[in-house]
Amino acid sequence: MKVYFNKFLFAVIFLGSAIGKIVEFDHSLIHFAGMTRISFPLLTSFLRILILIELIIPLLVWMNGFRSKIIYISIQSLLVIFLILNILFFFIGVENCGCFGVSVQSHPKVGILKIIFLLMIVNYLRKGRFFPVWLKVRKIS
C-alpha cells in the first residue's frame, strides 16, 4: 500500500510541475529567461525538453521503472540537478523558483524541501528504505 501511495505522490508532483509549466508556457519562459539570462530560442527548447521529461518520468515510475537501473540513476541525477539549481536560486535571491510554473509561487526553500522529499521517495521505491545506507548513524559502544 505504501509503495502505491509513494508512486502516486511522486507522479502527481511531477505531473503538476509539468502541467503548471504548460499552462503558462510563455510566462514561464519569460520568468526563466529573467533568472538565467539564456537566449529565448535555446531556453524555449530547454523548457520544452524539461516539460517532456517531467511528463515521461511519472509514467516510467508508475510502470515500475525503478527496476531498471538506468532509469533510477537518471531520475536521481535529474533530481540532484534540480536540487543544485534551487540552491543556486536561493543564494541568488530569486523569489519564485518556477518549479510548478509561474502560476504557483514557490520559494526555492520549498523547492529544496520538495526535491529532498522526492529523493527519499525514489530511494524508498528502489531499495525499500527512505535514507541511503551511508546516512545511517551507527551506534558507538
C-alpha positions in Angstrom: 0.0 0.0 0.0 2.9 2.4 0.9 4.5 1.8 -2.5 1.4 2.7 -4.5 0.9 5.8 -2.4 4.5 6.9 -2.9 4.3 6.2 -6.6 1.1 8.2 -6.8 2.6 11.1 -4.8 5.7 11.1 -6.9 3.7 11.1 -10.2 1.3 13.8 -9.0 4.2 16.2 -8.1 5.9 15.7 -11.4 2.7 15.9 -13.5 1.7 19.0 -11.5 5.0 20.6 -12.3 4.8 19.8 -16.0 1.1 21.0 -16.3 1.9 24.2 -14.4 4.6 25.0 -17.0 2.5 24.0 -20.0 -0.5 26.2 -18.9 1.6 29.3 -18.6 4.3 28.4 -21.1 5.0 32.0 -22.3 5.1 33.4 -18.8 7.3 30.6 -17.6 9.7 31.2 -20.5 9.9 34.9 -19.6 10.4 34.0 -15.9 13.2 31.6 -16.6 14.8 34.0 -19.1 15.0 36.6 -16.4 16.6 34.2 -14.0 19.1 32.5 -16.3 20.0 35.1 -18.9 19.8 32.4 -21.7 18.6 33.4 -25.2 14.9 32.7 -26.0 15.4 30.1 -28.7 17.7 28.0 -26.6 15.6 28.5 -23.5 12.4 27.5 -25.4 14.0 24.3 -26.5 15.3 23.6 -23.0 11.9 24.3 -21.4 10.1 22.0 -23.9 12.5 19.2 -23.2 12.1 19.7 -19.4 8.4 19.5 -19.7 8.6 16.4 -21.8 10.9 14.8 -19.2 8.6 15.8 -16.4 5.7 14.1 -18.3 7.7 10.9 -19.0 9.2 10.4 -15.6 5.8 9.7 -13.8 4.9 7.2 -16.4 8.2 5.3 -16.0 7.8 5.3 -12.2 4.2 4.1 -12.4 5.3 1.3 -14.8 7.9 0.1 -12.3 10.7 2.0 -14.0 12.8 1.7 -10.9 13.6 -1.9 -11.7 15.8 -0.6 -14.4 19.0 0.8 -13.0 19.4 3.3 -15.9 16.0 4.9 -15.2 16.7 5.0 -11.5 20.1 6.7 -11.9 18.7 9.2 -14.5 15.8 10.2 -12.2 18.2 10.6 -9.3 20.6 12.6 -11.4 17.8 14.9 -12.6 16.6 15.5 -9.1 20.1 16.3 -7.9 20.4 18.8 -10.8 17.1 20.4 -9.8 18.4 20.5 -6.2 21.5 22.3 -7.2 19.5 24.8 -9.3 17.2 25.5 -6.4 20.2 26.1 -4.1 21.7 28.5 -6.6 18.3 30.3 -6.9 18.1 30.6 -3.2 21.6 32.2 -2.9 20.9 34.5 -5.9 17.7 35.7 -4.1 15.1 34.5 -6.6 11.5 34.7 -5.1 9.9 32.1 -7.3 11.9 29.1 -8.4 9.3 28.2 -11.1 9.1 24.6 -10.0 5.3 24.5 -10.8 5.3 27.2 -13.4 4.7 30.9 -12.8 1.1 30.5 -11.6 2.1 28.8 -8.4 4.5 30.9 -6.3 7.2 28.6 -4.8 10.2 29.9 -2.9 13.5 28.0 -3.6 13.5 26.8 0.0 10.2 25.0 -0.7 11.7 23.6 -3.9 14.7 22.3 -2.0 12.5 20.5 0.6 10.3 19.1 -2.2 13.3 17.7 -4.0 14.8 16.1 -0.8 11.4 14.6 -0.2 11.3 13.2 -3.8 14.8 11.8 -3.4 13.7 10.0 -0.3 10.7 8.6 -2.2 12.9 7.5 -5.1 15.3 5.7 -2.7 12.3 4.1 -0.9 10.8 2.8 -4.2 14.1 1.4 -5.4 15.6 0.0 -2.2 12.7 -0.2 0.4 14.2 2.5 2.7 13.9 6.2 2.8 17.5 7.1 3.6 20.7 5.8 1.8 22.8 3.4 3.8 25.6 6.0 4.2 23.2 8.2 6.1 22.5 5.7 8.9 24.0 6.7 12.2 26.0 3.9 13.8 25.9 3.3 17.5 29.3 3.6 19.1 29.8 1.4 22.1 
